[in-house]
Amino acid sequence: SGPETRSSREVRRRNIRRSGLSPSSRSSRKNARVMPFPSSVAAGSFVPEDYVRELFRSRNVYGVTIARETRDGAFTDLYHGTTLHGTQYSERNGAGEVVPTEPQSPLSYFHQRSPIGEVFEALAATGCPLRVGIVGLGAGTLAAYARPGDHFEFYELDPAVIAAVEGRHFSYVTAPRERGADITLVGGGGRPN
């Protein structure tokens, strides 16, 4: 086949992240399933055809934040512009609404076999409650590692990202709260006032 294009490389990386394989592993890359990535241009912006519809969209001074359901209905992805900032398993409920599932299953580059997954596994082995500060919220994926009694504080610059994550399309932040973890979202990106 011909040379790999930028969009095909991005799709391959995304598929590897979703598969739970380490993107740094050469053998993982060779064995990763690559799906075709047709695209179209709508209203002057890039809209991948592998999405059924947008679930959330907000535009502000920081850019455009979008949550999209994948065509197969298995994932909801959070994008800021064209950059993927998190993925969560999802499905349609009896009313046909897209709902997040598996809030204790971190995906994309924070999966359980990633370096950060290994760090949280080692910290959990100590049995001590964790106090964790994280700059940048993304889809809130790192909150999946929070246990009852842990305190995670996320600092996020963009209020649209906070709105998307605390909305009904992602449950990485809300589910650990229900399990007894203290999850705090602080606007402003962690900069001192």
C-alpha positions as CSV (number, residue, x, y, z in Angstrom):
1,S,0.0,0.0,0.0
2,G,1.0,3.7,-0.3
3,P,2.5,5.9,2.3
4,E,0.6,6.3,5.6
5,T,-1.3,9.6,5.9
6,R,-1.6,11.7,9.0
7,S,-5.2,10.8,9.5
8,S,-4.5,7.0,9.1
9,R,-1.7,7.3,11.7
10,E,-4.1,9.0,14.1
11,V,-6.7,6.4,13.7
12,R,-4.2,3.6,14.2
13,R,-3.0,5.3,17.4
14,R,-6.6,5.8,18.7
15,N,-7.4,2.1,18.0
16,I,-4.3,1.0,19.8
17,R,-5.3,3.2,22.8
18,R,-8.8,1.8,22.8
19,S,-7.5,-1.8,22.6
20,G,-5.5,-1.3,25.8
21,L,-2.2,-2.0,24.1
22,S,0.7,0.3,24.9
23,P,1.3,2.7,22.0
24,S,5.0,2.4,22.7
25,S,5.1,-1.3,22.0
26,R,6.2,-2.0,18.4
27,S,4.7,-5.4,18.4
28,S,1.4,-4.0,19.7
29,R,1.4,-1.5,16.8
30,K,1.9,-4.3,14.2
31,N,-0.9,-6.4,15.7
32,A,-3.3,-3.6,16.2
33,R,-6.6,-3.6,14.2
34,V,-6.7,-0.6,11.9
35,M,-10.1,0.5,10.8
36,P,-10.7,2.7,7.7
37,F,-11.2,6.3,8.5
38,P,-13.5,8.0,5.9
39,S,-14.2,11.6,6.5
40,S,-16.3,14.4,5.2
41,V,-16.3,18.1,5.5
42,A,-19.4,19.7,7.0
43,A,-19.9,23.4,7.7
44,G,-16.2,24.0,7.2
45,S,-15.1,21.6,10.0
46,F,-13.7,18.1,10.0
47,V,-16.3,15.6,11.1
48,P,-15.3,11.9,11.1
49,E,-17.9,9.6,9.7
50,D,-17.3,7.0,12.3
51,Y,-19.5,9.1,14.7
52,V,-23.3,8.9,14.9
53,R,-23.9,12.3,16.4
54,E,-22.6,14.9,18.8
55,L,-23.8,14.7,22.3
56,F,-22.3,17.9,23.6
57,R,-20.8,21.0,22.0
58,S,-19.5,24.2,23.5
59,R,-17.4,27.0,22.0
60,N,-15.6,29.5,24.1
61,V,-12.3,31.4,24.2
62,Y,-10.4,28.2,24.7
63,G,-11.9,26.5,21.6
64,V,-14.5,23.9,20.8
65,T,-15.3,21.0,23.2
66,I,-17.3,18.1,21.7
67,A,-18.6,14.8,23.1
68,R,-19.4,12.3,20.3
69,E,-21.0,8.9,20.3
70,T,-19.1,6.4,18.0
71,R,-21.0,4.8,15.2
72,D,-20.9,1.4,16.9
73,G,-22.3,2.9,20.1
74,A,-19.6,1.4,22.2
75,F,-17.8,4.7,23.1
76,T,-18.3,8.3,23.9
77,D,-15.2,10.4,23.0
78,L,-14.4,13.9,24.3
79,Y,-12.6,16.2,21.9
80,H,-11.1,19.6,22.3
81,G,-10.8,20.8,18.7
82,T,-9.4,17.8,16.9
83,T,-7.6,16.4,19.9
84,L,-9.0,13.4,21.7
85,H,-9.0,14.0,25.4
86,G,-10.8,11.0,26.7
87,T,-13.0,8.0,25.9
88,Q,-15.5,6.1,28.0
89,Y,-17.6,3.0,27.2
90,S,-21.2,3.8,26.5
91,E,-24.4,2.3,25.4
92,R,-28.0,3.3,24.7
93,N,-30.5,2.8,27.4
94,G,-34.2,1.8,27.0
95,A,-35.1,5.3,26.2
96,G,-32.5,5.5,23.4
97,E,-30.2,7.9,25.3
98,V,-26.5,7.4,25.3
99,V,-25.3,6.6,28.8
100,P,-21.8,6.0,30.1
101,T,-20.8,2.6,31.4
102,E,-17.9,1.0,33.2
103,P,-16.7,4.1,35.1
104,Q,-13.9,2.1,36.7
105,S,-12.4,1.1,33.3
106,P,-10.0,3.9,32.3
107,L,-9.4,4.0,28.6
108,S,-7.1,5.7,26.0
109,Y,-3.7,6.6,27.3
110,F,-4.7,6.1,31.0
111,H,-5.6,2.4,30.7
112,Q,-4.7,0.1,33.5
113,R,-1.5,-1.2,31.8
114,S,-0.2,2.3,31.0
115,P,2.5,3.8,33.1
116,I,0.0,5.9,35.1
117,G,-2.1,2.7,35.6
118,E,0.9,1.0,37.1
119,V,1.5,4.0,39.4
120,F,-2.0,3.8,40.7
121,E,-1.8,0.1,41.1
122,A,1.4,0.5,43.3
123,L,-0.2,3.3,45.3
124,A,-3.4,1.2,45.9
125,A,-1.2,-1.7,47.2
126,T,-0.1,0.5,50.1
127,G,-3.7,0.6,51.4
128,C,-3.4,4.3,52.3
129,P,-5.9,6.8,51.2
130,L,-4.6,8.9,48.3
131,R,-4.5,12.7,48.0
132,V,-3.9,13.4,44.3
133,G,-3.8,16.7,42.4
134,I,-4.1,16.6,38.6
135,V,-3.8,19.5,36.2
136,G,-6.1,19.0,33.3
137,L,-9.4,17.1,33.5
138,G,-9.9,15.6,30.0
139,A,-12.8,13.2,30.3
140,G,-12.0,12.7,34.0
141,T,-10.5,9.3,33.2
142,L,-8.0,9.4,36.1
143,A,-10.9,9.5,38.6
144,A,-11.5,5.9,37.7
145,Y,-8.6,5.1,39.9
146,A,-10.2,6.8,43.0
147,R,-11.2,4.5,45.9
148,P,-13.4,5.2,48.8
149,G,-11.6,7.6,51.1
150,D,-9.3,9.0,48.3
151,H,-9.2,12.7,47.5
152,F,-8.6,13.7,43.8
153,E,-8.5,17.3,42.9
154,F,-8.6,18.2,39.2
155,Y,-7.6,21.7,37.9
156,E,-9.2,22.6,34.6
157,L,-8.8,25.8,32.7
158,D,-11.8,25.4,30.3
159,P,-15.3,25.5,32.0
160,A,-16.7,23.7,28.9
161,V,-14.6,20.6,29.7
162,I,-16.0,20.7,33.3
163,A,-19.5,21.0,32.0
164,A,-19.0,18.1,29.5
165,V,-17.5,15.8,32.2
166,E,-20.1,16.6,34.9
167,G,-22.9,16.2,32.3
168,R,-24.7,12.9,31.5
169,H,-22.3,11.6,28.9
170,F,-19.3,10.7,31.2
171,S,-19.3,9.1,34.6
172,Y,-15.6,8.9,35.5
173,V,-16.0,11.8,38.0
174,T,-19.5,11.1,39.3
175,A,-19.2,7.4,39.9
176,P,-16.2,7.5,42.3
177,R,-18.2,10.2,44.3
178,E,-21.0,7.6,44.7
179,R,-18.4,5.1,45.8
180,G,-17.2,7.4,48.6
181,A,-14.2,9.1,47.0
182,D,-13.9,12.9,47.2
183,I,-13.5,14.3,43.7
184,T,-13.1,18.0,43.3
185,L,-13.1,20.0,40.1
186,V,-11.4,23.4,40.3
187,G,-11.8,25.9,37.5
188,G,-8.8,27.9,36.4
189,G,-6.2,25.4,35.5
190,G,-4.2,25.3,38.7
191,R,-2.7,28.8,38.4
192,P,-2.3,30.8,41.6
193,N,-4.7,33.7,41.8
